[in-house]
Amino acid sequence: MNRSREVWEWVRSIAIAVLLALVIRFFLFEVFVVEGRSMYPTLQDHERLVVNKLVYRFDEPQPGDIVVFEYEPGRDFIKRVIGVGGDTIEIRGGEVYRNGVLLEEPYLSERMDSPDYGPVVVPYGYFFLMGDYRRNSMDSRDPRVGFVSLEKIKGRALFIFWPPFETRVITSRVAE
């Protein structure tokens, strides 16, 4: 009798652990692997980070946030929010302007070398996203990505946990 009770306790404990893991994975946090250099130098290729999936149920992404979004089914991208609904975005001479004001972007390692873009007005409910390594980033400037709806945004990047010697919190928002 005592043996069967012990087995039942183990089964119950394992079932609860699995259920909690699934709830956490589907509703609270997700692990994301950075693929490519589009967010260099902020994020490195093959780093693993934790994404907060709950945060945007209570608040919307803000300029400077680093977000993961579904580009197409089974393929996620990670980019930085540059503009929100109602913002006018323009790129002139390799510099980004939001609502006519030059963005200060201390997270960039080099000046962007790309053609002028815009001005475009971000529709409400959508976001204009760009990678930090502008020379190699498929982002909202590309018509295949375009403006990204809130429904496609999975969450905000919180911290990097792999490789272990590179563990750090991701500070995303910048001063306006």
PyMOL commands that set and color helices and strands:
alter all, ss='L'
color gray80, all
select helices_A, chain A and resi 2-28+55-57+134-136+150-152+164-166
alter helices_A, ss='H'
color red, helices_A
select strands_A, chain A and resi 29-33+48-52+66-72+75-84+88-92+95-98+101-102+117-121+126-130+148-149+153-162+168-169
alter strands_A, ss='S'
color yellow, strands_A
deselect
rebuild
show_as cartoon
